[in-house]
């Protein structure tokens, strides 16, 4: 396992955002940054996963349907890397994430599109506070 510098424990929670829709990604990142979160965003799961291997994050916010590596695969690998990582899926296909056969992390939260930004921010805050 990695040994991370203890300083990061005292910084604001960092959110890793993976969303292949450019407008949606910018929109979500801006809303979360306005709410006081640090957001690092990627347009695909593979790049997001590579970044996760380099440094810790508090929350993974990911679309489910993406090219290269989908959100469920990303979340599965990410939580293997860091079991404490919280996961939230954003999707237009809620049934996909909720399918018991999927390898999605058991306590992952699912937010179905369309949703209000305030709902997203509230859910994120709630998950980070837990």
Secondary structure, DSSP 8 states (H G I E B T S, - for coil): -----GGGGGS--EEEEE-S-HHHHHHHHHHHHHTT-EEEEESSHHHHHHHHTTS--SEEEEESS-SSS-HHHHHHHHHHH-TT-EEEEEES-HHHHH-TTS---TT-EEEESS--HHHHHHHHHHHHH-
